[in-house]
Amino acid sequence: MTRISDPRERARRSGATVPLAAAPNEPPAPPRAERAPTISHRVQYGALRGVIGTLRRIGIGPAGAVGAGLGLLGYRPLGIRREVVERQVRAAFPKLPPEEVQRIARASYANLGRTTTETALLSRYDREEIIDMFDDVEGWSIVQERLARGKGLILVSGHLGNWEIGGAYLAARGLPMQAVARYMENPLFDRYLTRTRERIGMQIVHDDEAVRRVPRSLRAGHAVAFLVDQGAVGLASTWVPFFGRLAKTPRGPAVFALRLGAPVVFGAAIRQPSGRFRLTFEPIDSSSSGNLEADVERIVTDYTATLERWVRRAPEQYFWHHRRWKHQRPGTPPELGEPT
């Protein structure tokens, strides 16, 4: 793998890949019916903007530390989803002693608080400042080579490290990029995050638009990013092993790759002890054997196994708060389903 020891300098020397642009002749997506925010939504959003306004004055490093502290309050004393987090960590690492399970769980709350704060502040940073958040990038040549094939590029990742800053790095390098995202429960939060992502160069494709817009983006030679570690009702999925249990996992990236010939690359932005990030890319085999269902199963299994390998390296930075094994097919043996 090619290593970029100074991402900012390499970006200056090599230049941006391609300016971000909409897919040729792509009409604008029809607007989704606007959800009217409730009073609760407005109160939550007002509190968020007040906190963001305060944190902007102290910079992203100190603000991240404040976010980590706020995240820890969710673990104790508030105990928000603490049972879920500890239960899933125990299921993933059954040989760990209780105190280590608790340490990982507690650290995951801190990482979530820090990640949320960093994401909320991203819009105030320019491209060079975003690139400068990274100490090291491995495998950038893989991204460049796959994109140069002219079939577009499918990027897959999970809720590990700081996935939003990883996407911001790609946009800052000039990668023509769309990110597939689900709508958030709070429409005011959703609009704010969408504006933040678009300001740093990412176009957002909401999941109800993906079937129409993703193929156009790939045919235009763009990269399309997916987070592939959350199953949901109504989402085309398959069940593959994740830490030894069957997890409902989106199959869309695999289907798009096979039908359109787009290569697949996995990426992860892991926080380092310095507070900066290390971004790594590695290829996922998306070749076709002619058996679509078998190939989809293999590709989904591969990118899920790759994510698991990275989570094992940094379990403290994974989003254990989501019930990863919640949705199961009828008849799944208990030992392969959701931990209890």
HUPEZI-V869718 format. One record per residue. N is the residue number from 1. RES is the residue in three letters. PHI is phi in whole degrees, 0 to 359 (none if undefined). OMEGA is omega in radians with two decimals (none if undefined). D_FIRST is the distance of its C-alpha to the first C-alpha in whole Angstrom. Layout:
N/RES/PHI/OMEGA/D_FIRST
N/RES/PHI/OMEGA/D_FIRST
This chain:
1/MET/none/3.08/0
2/THR/283/-3.14/4
3/ARG/251/3.07/6
4/ILE/250/-3.05/10
5/SER/283/3.09/12
6/ASP/231/-3.04/15
7/PRO/302/-3.08/15
8/ARG/294/-3.12/18
9/GLU/293/3.12/18
10/ARG/296/3.10/15
11/ALA/296/3.14/17
12/ARG/294/-3.04/20
13/ARG/285/-3.07/19
14/SER/274/-3.13/17
15/GLY/81/3.12/20
16/ALA/289/-3.09/20
17/THR/293/3.12/19
18/VAL/207/3.08/22
19/PRO/298/3.12/25
20/LEU/291/3.13/26
21/ALA/208/3.09/29
22/ALA/288/3.09/30
23/ALA/301/-3.10/30
24/PRO/304/3.07/33
25/ASN/62/3.14/36
26/GLU/277/3.10/35
27/PRO/289/3.11/38
28/PRO/297/3.14/38
29/ALA/295/3.09/38
30/PRO/297/-3.08/41
31/PRO/294/3.04/42
32/ARG/287/3.12/42
33/ALA/304/-3.09/45
34/GLU/295/3.06/45
35/ARG/272/3.14/45
36/ALA/287/3.12/48
37/PRO/293/3.09/47
38/THR/277/3.07/49
39/ILE/299/3.11/51
40/SER/299/3.10/48
41/HIS/301/-3.10/45
42/ARG/293/3.11/47
43/VAL/296/3.13/47
44/GLN/300/-3.10/44
45/TYR/293/3.10/43
46/GLY/299/3.11/45
47/ALA/296/3.13/44
48/LEU/299/-3.10/40
49/ARG/294/3.08/41
50/GLY/296/3.11/43
51/VAL/296/-3.13/41
52/ILE/299/3.13/38
53/GLY/301/3.12/40
54/THR/291/-3.07/41
55/LEU/291/3.13/37
56/ARG/299/-3.09/36
57/ARG/283/-3.04/39
58/ILE/250/3.09/37
59/GLY/92/-2.97/33
60/ILE/290/3.14/30
61/GLY/295/3.08/30
62/PRO/299/3.12/33
63/ALA/296/3.09/33
64/GLY/298/3.11/31
65/ALA/296/3.07/32
66/VAL/297/3.12/36
67/GLY/299/3.10/34
68/ALA/298/3.10/33
69/GLY/297/3.10/36
70/LEU/295/3.10/37
71/GLY/298/3.14/35
72/LEU/297/3.08/36
73/LEU/297/3.10/40
74/GLY/293/3.10/39
75/TYR/282/3.10/38
76/ARG/207/0.31/41
77/PRO/266/-2.98/44
78/LEU/289/3.10/44
79/GLY/65/-3.13/42
80/ILE/287/3.14/40
81/ARG/60/-3.10/39
82/ARG/298/3.12/38
83/GLU/299/3.14/40
84/VAL/299/-3.09/37
85/VAL/298/-3.10/34
86/GLU/294/3.13/35
87/ARG/297/-3.11/36
88/GLN/286/3.06/33
89/VAL/297/3.11/31
90/ARG/299/3.14/33
91/ALA/294/-3.12/33
92/ALA/286/-3.09/29
93/PHE/231/-3.00/29
94/PRO/295/-3.11/33
95/LYS/270/-3.11/33
96/LEU/284/3.05/33
97/PRO/290/-3.07/36
98/PRO/305/-3.10/38
99/GLU/293/3.09/37
100/GLU/286/3.05/33
101/VAL/302/-3.13/33
102/GLN/293/3.12/35
103/ARG/297/-3.14/33
104/ILE/296/-3.14/30
105/ALA/299/-3.12/32
106/ARG/298/-3.14/34
107/ALA/295/-3.14/30
108/SER/292/3.05/29
109/TYR/292/3.11/32
110/ALA/298/3.13/31
111/ASN/296/3.12/28
112/LEU/296/3.11/29
113/GLY/296/3.13/32
114/ARG/293/-3.13/29
115/THR/297/3.13/27
116/THR/298/-3.14/30
117/THR/294/3.14/32
118/GLU/300/-3.14/28
119/THR/295/-3.13/28
120/ALA/297/-3.09/32
121/LEU/264/-3.03/31
122/LEU/301/-3.02/28
123/SER/295/-3.12/31
124/ARG/273/-3.08/32
125/TYR/252/3.09/29
126/ASP/272/-3.03/28
127/ARG/297/-3.14/24
128/GLU/296/3.13/24
129/GLU/293/3.08/25
130/ILE/293/3.11/22
131/ILE/300/-3.10/19
132/ASP/288/3.08/21
133/MET/285/-3.04/21
134/PHE/251/3.05/17
135/ASP/282/-2.93/16
136/ASP/204/3.05/12
137/VAL/227/3.08/10
138/GLU/247/3.04/6
139/GLY/86/3.12/5
140/TRP/300/3.12/8
141/SER/296/3.08/7
142/ILE/295/3.11/8
143/VAL/300/-3.10/11
144/GLN/297/-3.09/12
145/GLU/294/-3.14/12
146/ARG/294/-3.13/13
147/LEU/293/-3.12/16
148/ALA/291/3.12/17
149/ARG/291/3.07/18
150/GLY/84/3.13/21
151/LYS/254/-3.00/22
152/GLY/79/-3.10/21
153/LEU/211/3.05/18
154/ILE/256/3.11/19
155/LEU/255/3.12/17
156/VAL/238/3.10/18
157/SER/203/3.09/18
158/GLY/225/3.14/21
159/HIS/277/-3.04/23
160/LEU/226/-3.12/21
161/GLY/66/2.96/21
162/ASN/234/-3.09/22
163/TRP/294/3.14/21
164/GLU/290/3.11/23
165/ILE/291/3.03/21
166/GLY/300/3.08/18
167/GLY/295/3.12/20
168/ALA/296/3.11/21
169/TYR/299/-3.13/18
170/LEU/300/3.11/17
171/ALA/294/-3.14/21
172/ALA/294/3.08/21
173/ARG/282/3.10/18
174/GLY/89/3.13/21
175/LEU/294/3.08/19
176/PRO/288/-2.83/22
177/MET/219/2.94/22
178/GLN/240/3.10/25
179/ALA/236/3.11/25
180/VAL/276/-3.05/27
181/ALA/221/3.03/29
182/ARG/272/3.02/32
183/TYR/292/3.06/35
184/MET/276/-3.10/36
185/GLU/296/3.12/39
186/ASN/269/-3.07/41
187/PRO/296/3.11/41
188/LEU/289/3.02/41
189/PHE/301/-3.07/38
190/ASP/301/-3.12/36
191/ARG/293/3.13/37
192/TYR/296/-3.12/36
193/LEU/293/3.10/33
194/THR/297/3.10/32
195/ARG/298/3.13/34
196/THR/298/-3.14/31
197/ARG/298/-3.10/28
198/GLU/290/-3.14/30
199/ARG/295/3.14/31
200/ILE/269/2.97/27
201/GLY/111/3.10/26
202/MET/262/2.95/26
203/GLN/268/-3.10/28
204/ILE/258/3.04/29
205/VAL/246/3.10/30
206/HIS/288/-2.94/32
207/ASP/299/3.12/32
208/ASP/283/3.10/36
209/GLU/252/-2.93/34
210/ALA/296/-3.08/31
211/VAL/301/-3.12/32
212/ARG/274/-2.96/34
213/ARG/271/-3.09/31
214/VAL/298/3.11/28
215/PRO/302/3.12/29
216/ARG/296/3.14/30
217/SER/295/3.14/27
218/LEU/294/3.12/24
219/ARG/295/3.09/27
220/ALA/279/3.12/27
221/GLY/85/-3.13/23
222/HIS/271/2.96/22
223/ALA/267/3.07/20
224/VAL/232/-3.05/22
225/ALA/255/3.11/21
226/PHE/230/2.88/22
227/LEU/264/-2.88/23
228/VAL/243/-3.07/23
229/ASP/237/3.04/25
230/GLN/222/3.05/29
231/GLY/272/3.13/31
232/ALA/212/3.08/34
233/VAL/299/3.11/38
234/GLY/89/-3.13/38
235/LEU/267/3.13/34
236/ALA/301/-2.97/33
237/SER/214/2.96/31
238/THR/223/-3.11/30
239/TRP/258/-3.13/31
240/VAL/226/-3.11/28
241/PRO/292/2.99/27
242/PHE/219/-3.02/26
243/PHE/54/3.02/26
244/GLY/82/3.10/29
245/ARG/239/-3.10/31
246/LEU/283/-3.10/31
247/ALA/240/3.06/30
248/LYS/291/-2.95/31
249/THR/229/-3.13/28
250/PRO/304/-3.14/27
251/ARG/256/-3.09/27
252/GLY/307/-3.13/27
253/PRO/303/-3.14/23
254/ALA/292/-3.14/23
255/VAL/295/3.11/27
256/PHE/299/-3.11/26
257/ALA/299/-3.08/22
258/LEU/287/-3.08/25
259/ARG/284/-3.06/27
260/LEU/248/3.13/26
261/GLY/71/-3.11/23
262/ALA/277/3.07/20
263/PRO/288/-3.12/17
264/VAL/239/3.11/16
265/VAL/228/3.07/13
266/PHE/266/3.09/13
267/GLY/222/3.09/13
268/ALA/214/3.09/14
269/ALA/253/-3.04/16
270/ILE/259/3.11/17
271/ARG/289/3.13/20
272/GLN/261/3.13/20
273/PRO/305/3.13/23
274/SER/288/-3.05/23
275/GLY/94/3.07/24
276/ARG/272/-2.97/21
277/PHE/234/3.00/18
278/ARG/238/-3.07/14
279/LEU/251/-3.09/12
280/THR/232/3.07/9
281/PHE/239/3.01/9
282/GLU/213/-3.06/8
283/PRO/282/3.00/10
284/ILE/246/-3.13/14
285/ASP/292/3.13/16
286/SER/243/3.13/19
287/SER/291/-3.09/20
288/SER/253/3.05/24
289/SER/262/-3.06/26
290/GLY/99/3.09/29
291/ASN/254/-2.99/30
292/LEU/301/-3.07/30
293/GLU/296/3.12/31
294/ALA/295/-3.14/29
295/ASP/292/3.10/26
296/VAL/300/3.14/26
297/GLU/302/-3.12/26
298/ARG/294/-3.10/23
299/ILE/293/3.12/21
300/VAL/298/3.09/23
301/THR/299/-3.10/23
302/ASP/293/-3.10/19
303/TYR/286/3.05/18
304/THR/287/3.09/21
305/ALA/295/3.10/19
306/THR/295/3.07/16
307/LEU/299/3.13/18
308/GLU/303/3.14/20
309/ARG/300/3.14/17
310/TRP/286/3.09/16
311/VAL/296/3.11/20
312/ARG/299/3.12/21
313/ARG/283/-3.09/19
314/ALA/217/-3.08/21
315/PRO/297/3.13/24
316/GLU/294/-3.07/26
317/GLN/255/3.13/24
318/TYR/260/-3.12/24
319/PHE/272/-3.13/27
320/TRP/285/-3.06/30
321/HIS/288/3.09/33
322/HIS/278/3.13/32
323/ARG/286/-2.97/34
324/ARG/295/-3.07/31
325/TRP/252/-3.04/33
326/LYS/297/-3.03/36
327/HIS/273/-3.11/36
328/GLN/233/3.02/37
329/ARG/286/3.07/39
330/PRO/303/3.09/42
331/GLY/87/3.09/43
332/THR/294/3.12/39
333/PRO/301/-3.09/40
334/PRO/305/-3.11/40
335/GLU/289/3.12/38
336/LEU/255/-3.08/35
337/GLY/259/-3.08/36
338/GLU/294/3.12/36
339/PRO/293/3.14/37
340/THR/241/none/41
